[in-house]
Amino acid sequence: MTGRPEDHRRKWDRDEFERLAADRLREELELEENKSKKGPPVKRELLKQRDYKVDLDSRLGKSVVINKNTPTSHSGGYYCNVCDCVVKDSINFLDHINGKKHQRNLGMSMKVERSSLDQVKARFQSNKKKLEEKQKDYELEGRLQEAAEEEQRLKEHRRERRKDRKRKLQEDDLDDDVSSGKTNPDIAQIMGFSGFGGSKK
């Protein structure tokens, strides 16, 4: 006869697998205890307005030579020093700095502080004051501009009056010359005659 086992099923060592399951449970309990020992989750700041201007166009249109040794902050694209990453275009860079990952690295949550009624009223008042100041500045600039234009018109009017006076004086002189029969000797010589025959010699 051949050496066939009587039972063809695979046999498992129950004691070994029970020991492995107990070890796994013990590790899971230790992980949960470590998590609870860390303390409460980190309290993050509420989202607030940026107090600096985002520089998107300082390197616009400039050529930069990039080689293997160039640091990532000077390579092509927009570099985020908080997240240490490079974004290739301005739209994605704005999306990145307004995104959850970047804000978390800055220590902020994505929640916004709720404004009270007094804060809203104060903001309305400050905006109203800014508008009034802008209006006053505009009125002042408008008045200065109108005064300058009026002065320019007066100068132009005076210039025109002077020209008219000169023109009238010249016309009067010509009329007097023609009526008295006087001619300019240079003009008469050029034309080839000495006079119009009005006077006898």
C-alpha positions as CSV (number, residue, x, y, z in Angstrom):
1,M,0.0,0.0,0.0
2,T,1.0,3.6,-0.5
3,G,1.8,6.0,2.3
4,R,-1.5,8.0,2.2
5,P,-2.6,9.8,5.3
6,E,-6.0,8.7,6.5
7,D,-7.2,12.3,6.8
8,H,-6.5,14.6,3.9
9,R,-7.3,17.9,5.8
10,R,-4.6,20.3,6.9
11,K,-3.8,20.3,10.6
12,W,-3.4,23.6,12.6
13,D,-1.6,24.2,15.8
14,R,-4.3,25.7,18.0
15,D,-2.0,26.7,20.9
16,E,0.3,28.8,18.6
17,F,-2.5,30.7,17.0
18,E,-4.2,31.4,20.3
19,R,-0.8,32.8,21.5
20,L,-0.6,35.0,18.3
21,A,-4.1,36.4,18.9
22,A,-3.4,37.2,22.5
23,D,-0.2,39.1,21.4
24,R,-2.1,41.1,18.9
25,L,-4.8,42.1,21.4
26,R,-2.1,43.1,23.9
27,E,-0.4,45.3,21.2
28,E,-3.7,47.0,20.3
29,L,-4.4,47.8,24.0
30,E,-0.9,49.3,24.4
31,L,-1.5,51.5,21.3
32,E,-4.8,52.8,22.7
33,E,-3.2,53.5,26.1
34,N,-0.4,55.5,24.3
35,K,-3.0,57.5,22.5
36,S,-4.8,58.3,25.7
37,K,-1.5,59.3,27.4
38,K,-0.8,61.9,24.7
39,G,-3.5,64.1,26.1
40,P,-6.3,66.0,24.5
41,P,-6.0,67.0,20.8
42,V,-4.1,70.2,20.0
43,K,-6.2,73.4,20.2
44,R,-5.6,75.2,17.0
45,E,-6.2,78.9,16.3
46,L,-9.3,80.1,14.4
47,L,-8.8,81.1,10.8
48,K,-7.9,84.7,10.4
49,Q,-7.1,87.2,7.6
50,R,-3.6,87.2,6.1
51,D,-1.6,90.2,7.3
52,Y,0.9,90.1,4.4
53,K,0.6,90.4,0.6
54,V,1.1,87.3,-1.4
55,D,3.9,87.8,-3.9
56,L,2.8,86.3,-7.2
57,D,4.4,88.6,-9.8
58,S,7.9,89.5,-8.5
59,R,9.6,86.8,-10.6
60,L,7.2,87.0,-13.5
61,G,8.8,87.1,-16.9
62,K,12.3,86.4,-15.6
63,S,14.5,83.5,-16.7
64,V,16.3,81.3,-14.1
65,V,18.9,78.7,-14.8
66,I,18.2,75.5,-12.8
67,N,20.6,72.7,-12.3
68,K,20.9,69.6,-10.0
69,N,22.2,71.6,-7.1
70,T,19.6,74.4,-7.2
71,P,17.6,74.4,-3.9
72,T,13.9,73.8,-4.3
73,S,13.1,77.3,-3.1
74,H,14.9,78.8,-6.2
75,S,13.6,76.2,-8.7
76,G,10.8,77.0,-11.1
77,G,7.4,77.7,-9.7
78,Y,6.1,79.0,-6.4
79,Y,7.8,77.8,-3.3
80,C,5.9,77.4,0.0
81,N,8.4,77.6,2.9
82,V,5.8,76.4,5.5
83,C,5.1,73.1,3.7
84,D,8.4,72.9,1.8
85,C,6.9,72.3,-1.5
86,V,6.9,73.8,-5.0
87,V,3.7,74.6,-6.9
88,K,4.0,75.2,-10.7
89,D,1.3,77.9,-11.3
90,S,-0.2,80.8,-9.4
91,I,-3.8,79.5,-9.2
92,N,-2.6,76.2,-7.6
93,F,-0.3,78.2,-5.3
94,L,-3.3,80.2,-4.1
95,D,-5.4,77.1,-3.7
96,H,-2.5,75.6,-1.7
97,I,-2.0,78.5,0.7
98,N,-5.8,78.7,1.3
99,G,-6.0,74.9,1.8
100,K,-6.4,72.7,4.8
101,K,-2.9,71.2,4.8
102,H,-1.1,74.6,4.7
103,Q,-3.4,76.1,7.3
104,R,-2.8,73.1,9.6
105,N,0.9,73.5,9.2
106,L,0.5,77.2,10.2
107,G,-1.3,76.0,13.3
108,M,-4.8,77.1,12.3
109,S,-8.0,75.2,12.0
110,M,-10.4,75.8,9.1
111,K,-13.0,77.3,11.4
112,V,-13.8,81.0,11.3
113,E,-14.6,83.0,14.4
114,R,-18.2,84.1,14.6
115,S,-18.5,87.9,14.7
116,S,-20.7,89.6,17.3
117,L,-23.2,92.3,16.5
118,D,-20.8,95.0,18.0
119,Q,-18.0,93.8,15.7
120,V,-20.2,94.0,12.6
121,K,-21.4,97.5,13.5
122,A,-17.8,98.6,14.2
123,R,-16.7,97.3,10.8
124,F,-19.6,99.1,9.1
125,Q,-18.6,102.3,10.8
126,S,-14.9,102.0,9.8
127,N,-15.9,101.2,6.2
128,K,-18.2,104.3,6.2
129,K,-15.4,106.5,7.5
130,K,-13.1,105.2,4.8
131,L,-15.7,105.9,2.1
132,E,-16.2,109.5,3.4
133,E,-12.4,110.1,3.5
134,K,-12.1,108.8,0.0
135,Q,-15.0,111.0,-1.1
136,K,-13.3,114.1,0.5
137,D,-10.0,113.3,-1.2
138,Y,-11.9,112.9,-4.5
139,E,-13.7,116.2,-4.0
140,L,-10.4,117.9,-3.2
141,E,-8.7,116.4,-6.2
142,G,-11.7,117.3,-8.4
143,R,-11.7,120.9,-7.2
144,L,-7.9,121.2,-7.8
145,Q,-8.3,119.7,-11.2
146,E,-11.2,122.1,-12.1
147,A,-9.2,125.1,-10.9
148,A,-6.2,124.0,-13.0
149,E,-8.5,123.6,-16.0
150,E,-10.1,127.0,-15.4
151,E,-6.7,128.6,-15.2
152,Q,-5.7,126.9,-18.5
153,R,-8.8,128.2,-20.2
154,L,-8.1,131.7,-19.0
155,K,-4.5,131.5,-20.3
156,E,-5.8,130.2,-23.6
157,H,-8.4,133.0,-23.8
158,R,-5.8,135.7,-23.1
159,R,-3.5,134.2,-25.7
160,E,-6.4,134.3,-28.3
161,R,-7.2,137.9,-27.4
162,R,-3.5,138.9,-27.9
163,K,-3.4,137.2,-31.3
164,D,-6.7,138.9,-32.3
165,R,-5.3,142.3,-31.3
166,K,-2.1,141.7,-33.3
167,R,-4.1,140.6,-36.3
168,K,-6.3,143.7,-36.1
169,L,-3.3,146.0,-35.8
170,Q,-1.7,144.4,-38.8
171,E,-4.9,144.6,-40.9
172,D,-5.2,148.3,-39.9
173,D,-1.6,148.9,-41.0
174,L,-2.2,147.2,-44.3
175,D,-5.4,149.2,-44.9
176,D,-3.6,152.4,-44.1
177,D,-0.8,151.5,-46.5
178,V,-3.2,150.7,-49.3
179,S,-5.4,153.7,-48.7
180,S,-2.5,156.2,-48.5
181,G,-0.7,154.7,-51.5
182,K,2.4,153.8,-49.7
183,T,4.1,150.6,-50.8
184,N,7.0,148.9,-49.5
185,P,10.0,149.6,-51.8
186,D,11.4,146.1,-51.5
187,I,8.1,144.5,-52.6
188,A,7.7,147.0,-55.4
189,Q,11.3,146.2,-56.7
190,I,10.6,142.5,-56.6
191,M,7.4,142.9,-58.5
192,G,9.1,145.1,-61.1
193,F,7.5,148.4,-60.7
194,S,8.0,151.4,-58.6
195,G,4.5,152.2,-57.6
196,F,0.9,152.2,-58.6
197,G,1.0,155.5,-60.3
198,G,-0.8,157.4,-57.7
199,S,1.9,160.1,-57.2
200,K,3.7,162.3,-59.7
201,K,7.3,163.1,-59.7
